[in-house]
Amino acid sequence: MGILRFNYRSEILSLNTDITVVYPTGALTAWENGEPSLRGFPTEQGKRPYREGMKFQTVYLLHGGGDDDTLPYRYTMVETYAEQHNLMLVTPQVKDSFYLDTPYGFKYHTYITQELPRVIRSLFASSDKREDNFLIGFAMGGNAALQLAFTNPEMFNTVIAMSGGIGVTLDRNEMNRQLGIGLQRLNAMFGEKDEFLGTDNDLYALAEKRLTDGTDMPRIIMAQGSDEFIHDRVYNDQRILKELGYDITYYELPGGKHDFFTWDALFKKSFDEWLPLKEKPIYPNED
């Protein structure tokens, strides 16, 4: 894989921020199939050639709470899985913001939905078509992925929410329970009890509205380990969505806990089974 950590000054965040970008370079060749490489050996069978203007299907991979943009790549084999499927990966650094516009001034939701895709598609070889863009998040990123599916459904073909723990939920009683625990960061982001009602943090209201409006929703997949401490919360969210009428795919990894072993297995399953992948670069003038 080709991996880089790109640091630049975000206008929306008004600070320098990091993004990890991964390319499937091991699956590519500078030579057309059958031509000898500079080493004198034939091009490895199955490799795709580099070509000007080529693009990649792209997974925006959202990190968890307390993590940064490098952890998914250091603690799992997600790079290898992406290379096997000719995928580009993008992970922004958002601190512990819950991927929201924070009350203390950093607009991470606006950054993720408006600035980040424009920067990535302008500077990197990422396809701008909805059919080629996917969202995967785990832990805090899993909550964010589920929320983004409803706040910005036009952005992604498929959204995979893994192991969503503390944060937004379809269960308003559970949301109020979380806000009553006294976790300072949680209340700073979501407010006190009932203050989230009617906002973009009220996922139940958003889910109802999307159904009423007939919104073209991305495919939503929810997954977790069977032995996670947040198991009942995630299970309940997918149950509520199904009761509302959504066609949700739900999966539990047997014996899985809230850790990178579970998320590694779920990343592999995402790429092998769940995402509608082209398995090759997108060349100019090709559908």
C-alpha positions as CSV (number, residue, x, y, z in Angstrom):
1,M,0.0,0.0,0.0
2,G,0.9,3.6,-0.4
3,I,0.1,5.5,2.8
4,L,0.6,9.2,3.6
5,R,-0.4,11.5,6.5
6,F,-1.5,14.8,4.9
7,N,-1.4,17.8,7.2
8,Y,-3.0,21.0,6.0
9,R,-4.8,24.1,7.3
10,S,-8.6,23.6,7.3
11,E,-10.6,26.8,6.6
12,I,-13.7,25.4,8.4
13,L,-11.8,24.2,11.5
14,S,-9.4,27.2,11.4
15,L,-6.5,25.0,12.4
16,N,-4.0,22.5,10.9
17,T,-5.4,19.0,10.9
18,D,-4.2,15.5,9.8
19,I,-5.7,13.1,7.3
20,T,-4.4,9.6,6.6
21,V,-4.8,8.6,3.0
22,V,-4.1,5.1,1.7
23,Y,-3.7,4.0,-2.0
24,P,-3.7,0.3,-3.2
25,T,-0.2,0.8,-4.9
26,G,0.7,-2.8,-4.4
27,A,-2.1,-3.8,-6.8
28,L,-0.8,-1.4,-9.5
29,T,2.0,-1.5,-12.0
30,A,3.7,1.2,-14.2
31,W,3.7,-1.3,-17.0
32,E,0.9,-2.8,-19.1
33,N,0.2,-6.5,-18.5
34,G,2.8,-8.6,-20.2
35,E,5.4,-5.8,-20.6
36,P,8.7,-6.3,-18.7
37,S,9.3,-4.1,-15.7
38,L,12.6,-2.3,-15.2
39,R,13.8,-5.3,-13.3
40,G,13.4,-7.4,-16.4
41,F,10.6,-9.5,-15.0
42,P,7.1,-9.7,-16.5
43,T,4.4,-7.6,-14.8
44,E,2.7,-9.6,-12.0
45,Q,-0.5,-11.1,-13.3
46,G,-3.6,-9.3,-12.1
47,K,-2.0,-5.9,-11.5
48,R,-3.8,-2.9,-12.9
49,P,-1.7,-0.2,-14.8
50,Y,-1.3,3.4,-13.6
51,R,-3.0,5.7,-16.0
52,E,-3.4,9.5,-16.0
53,G,-6.8,10.5,-14.7
54,M,-7.5,7.2,-12.9
55,K,-9.8,7.3,-9.9
56,F,-10.6,5.0,-7.0
57,Q,-13.7,4.0,-5.1
58,T,-13.2,5.5,-1.7
59,V,-14.0,4.5,1.9
60,Y,-14.1,7.3,4.5
61,L,-13.0,5.4,7.6
62,L,-13.9,7.2,10.9
63,H,-11.8,6.5,14.0
64,G,-13.1,5.9,17.5
65,G,-13.0,8.0,20.7
66,G,-9.6,8.7,22.1
67,D,-8.0,7.6,18.8
68,D,-6.5,9.5,15.9
69,D,-6.4,9.0,12.1
70,T,-3.5,6.5,12.3
71,L,-4.8,4.0,14.7
72,P,-7.0,1.9,12.3
73,Y,-3.9,1.4,10.1
74,R,-1.6,0.6,13.0
75,Y,-3.9,-1.8,14.8
76,T,-5.6,-3.7,12.0
77,M,-4.9,-5.1,8.5
78,V,-7.4,-2.6,6.8
79,E,-4.6,-1.5,4.4
80,T,-4.2,-5.0,3.2
81,Y,-7.9,-5.5,2.7
82,A,-8.2,-2.3,0.8
83,E,-5.3,-3.3,-1.5
84,Q,-6.9,-6.6,-2.2
85,H,-10.0,-4.7,-3.5
86,N,-8.4,-1.7,-5.2
87,L,-9.8,0.7,-2.7
88,M,-8.7,4.1,-1.5
89,L,-9.1,4.9,2.2
90,V,-9.4,8.3,3.9
91,T,-9.4,8.9,7.7
92,P,-9.7,12.4,9.1
93,Q,-8.5,13.4,12.6
94,V,-11.4,14.7,14.6
95,K,-10.2,14.4,18.3
96,D,-13.1,13.4,20.6
97,S,-15.6,15.7,18.8
98,F,-18.2,13.0,18.1
99,Y,-17.8,14.3,14.5
100,L,-20.2,17.2,15.4
101,D,-20.1,20.9,15.2
102,T,-18.8,21.6,18.7
103,P,-20.2,24.3,21.0
104,Y,-16.6,25.4,21.6
105,G,-16.2,26.5,18.0
106,F,-14.7,23.6,15.9
107,K,-17.2,22.6,13.2
108,Y,-16.2,19.0,12.6
109,H,-19.5,17.9,11.1
110,T,-19.3,20.8,8.6
111,Y,-15.7,19.9,7.9
112,I,-16.5,16.2,7.3
113,T,-19.5,16.9,5.0
114,Q,-18.3,20.0,3.1
115,E,-14.6,20.6,3.1
116,L,-13.1,17.2,3.4
117,P,-14.6,15.6,0.3
118,R,-13.7,18.7,-1.8
119,V,-10.1,18.6,-0.6
120,I,-9.8,14.8,-1.1
121,R,-11.3,14.9,-4.6
122,S,-9.3,17.9,-5.7
123,L,-5.9,16.7,-4.5
124,F,-6.2,12.9,-4.6
125,A,-7.5,10.3,-7.1
126,S,-10.9,9.8,-5.4
127,S,-14.1,9.3,-7.5
128,D,-16.7,11.9,-6.9
129,K,-19.7,9.6,-7.8
130,R,-22.0,8.6,-4.9
131,E,-21.9,5.0,-6.1
132,D,-18.1,5.0,-5.4
133,N,-18.1,6.5,-2.0
134,F,-18.6,4.6,1.3
135,L,-18.5,5.3,5.0
136,I,-17.3,3.0,7.7
137,G,-17.0,4.0,11.4
138,F,-16.2,2.1,14.6
139,A,-17.0,3.0,18.2
140,M,-17.4,6.8,18.3
141,G,-17.0,6.7,14.5
142,G,-19.8,4.1,14.4
143,N,-22.2,6.6,16.0
144,A,-21.0,9.2,13.6
145,A,-21.5,6.9,10.6
146,L,-25.1,6.2,11.6
147,Q,-25.8,9.9,12.1
148,L,-24.2,10.9,8.8
149,A,-26.4,8.4,7.0
150,F,-29.4,10.5,8.1
151,T,-28.0,14.0,8.1
152,N,-26.2,13.7,4.7
153,P,-27.7,10.6,3.0
154,E,-26.7,11.9,-0.5
155,M,-23.0,11.5,0.2
156,F,-22.6,7.7,0.4
157,N,-23.7,4.6,-1.4
158,T,-23.3,2.4,1.7
159,V,-22.8,3.3,5.4
160,I,-21.4,0.7,7.9
161,A,-21.8,1.6,11.6
162,M,-19.7,-0.7,13.8
163,S,-19.9,-0.9,17.6
164,G,-21.5,2.5,18.2
165,G,-21.1,3.2,21.9
166,I,-21.6,6.5,23.7
167,G,-23.3,9.2,21.6
168,V,-26.3,9.5,19.3
169,T,-28.9,6.7,19.5
170,L,-32.4,6.1,18.1
171,D,-33.6,5.4,21.7
172,R,-34.5,8.8,23.2
173,N,-34.7,7.3,26.7
174,E,-31.2,5.8,26.4
175,M,-30.0,9.2,25.1
176,N,-31.4,10.9,28.2
177,R,-29.8,8.2,30.4
178,Q,-26.4,8.9,28.9
179,L,-26.8,12.6,29.3
180,G,-27.7,12.0,33.0
181,I,-24.5,10.1,33.8
182,G,-22.5,13.3,34.2
183,L,-19.8,12.8,31.5
184,Q,-18.6,16.3,30.9
185,R,-17.6,15.8,27.3
186,L,-20.9,14.1,26.5
187,N,-23.0,16.9,28.0
188,A,-20.8,19.6,26.4
189,M,-21.6,18.1,23.0
190,F,-25.2,17.1,23.3
191,G,-26.5,19.3,26.2
192,E,-28.7,18.2,29.1
193,K,-31.6,15.9,29.1
194,D,-34.1,16.5,26.2
195,E,-32.0,19.3,24.7
196,F,-31.2,17.1,21.8
197,L,-34.9,16.7,20.8
198,G,-35.6,18.2,17.3
199,T,-31.9,18.7,16.5
200,D,-29.7,16.6,14.2
201,N,-28.7,14.6,17.3
202,D,-32.3,13.3,17.5
203,L,-31.8,10.3,15.3
204,Y,-35.3,9.0,15.8
205,A,-36.8,12.3,14.5
206,L,-34.4,12.3,11.5
207,A,-35.2,8.7,10.7
208,E,-38.9,9.5,10.7
209,K,-38.4,12.6,8.5
210,R,-36.4,10.7,5.9
211,L,-39.2,8.2,5.6
212,T,-41.8,10.9,5.3
213,D,-39.8,12.8,2.7
214,G,-39.0,9.6,0.7
215,T,-35.3,10.3,0.9
216,D,-33.0,8.1,-1.2
217,M,-31.1,6.6,1.7
218,P,-27.7,4.8,1.5
219,R,-27.7,1.2,2.4
220,I,-27.2,0.9,6.2
221,I,-25.3,-1.9,7.8
222,M,-24.8,-2.2,11.6
223,A,-22.3,-4.6,13.1
224,Q,-20.7,-5.4,16.4
225,G,-19.2,-8.2,18.5
226,S,-21.6,-10.4,20.4
227,D,-19.8,-9.8,23.6
228,E,-19.4,-6.0,23.5
229,F,-20.3,-3.9,26.5
230,I,-22.5,-1.7,24.3
231,H,-24.2,-4.7,22.7
232,D,-27.7,-3.9,23.8
233,R,-27.5,-0.3,22.7
234,V,-26.5,-1.2,19.2
235,Y,-28.9,-4.0,18.9
236,N,-31.7,-1.7,20.1
237,D,-30.8,0.9,17.5
238,Q,-31.1,-1.5,14.6
239,R,-34.3,-2.9,16.0
240,I,-35.9,0.5,16.1
241,L,-34.8,1.3,12.5
242,K,-36.3,-2.0,11.3
243,E,-39.6,-1.2,13.2
244,L,-39.7,2.2,11.5
245,G,-39.5,0.4,8.2
246,Y,-35.8,0.5,7.2
247,D,-34.1,-2.4,5.5
248,I,-31.1,-2.6,7.8
249,T,-28.5,-5.3,7.6
250,Y,-27.4,-6.4,11.1
251,Y,-24.5,-8.6,12.0
252,E,-22.8,-9.8,15.2
253,L,-19.3,-11.3,15.2
254,P,-19.4,-14.3,17.5
255,G,-17.3,-13.7,20.6
256,G,-16.3,-10.2,19.4
257,K,-15.6,-7.6,22.0
258,H,-15.2,-3.8,21.8
259,D,-11.6,-4.0,20.4
260,F,-9.5,-3.9,17.3
261,F,-9.6,-7.6,16.8
262,T,-13.4,-7.3,16.3
263,W,-13.1,-4.3,14.0
264,D,-10.3,-6.0,11.9
265,A,-12.7,-8.9,11.3
266,L,-15.5,-6.5,10.4
267,F,-13.3,-4.5,8.1
268,K,-12.5,-7.7,6.2
269,K,-16.2,-8.7,6.0
270,S,-17.1,-5.2,4.8
271,F,-14.8,-5.3,1.9
272,D,-15.3,-9.0,1.1
273,E,-19.1,-9.1,1.3
274,W,-20.9,-5.9,2.1
275,L,-19.6,-3.1,-0.1
276,P,-20.5,-3.1,-3.9
277,L,-17.0,-2.9,-5.1
278,K,-15.6,-2.7,-8.6
279,E,-12.4,-4.4,-7.6
280,K,-10.4,-2.2,-9.9
281,P,-9.4,1.4,-10.5
282,I,-11.8,3.6,-12.5
283,Y,-10.1,4.7,-15.7
284,P,-11.1,7.8,-17.8
285,N,-14.0,7.2,-20.2
286,E,-14.9,3.9,-18.4
287,D,-18.3,3.4,-16.7
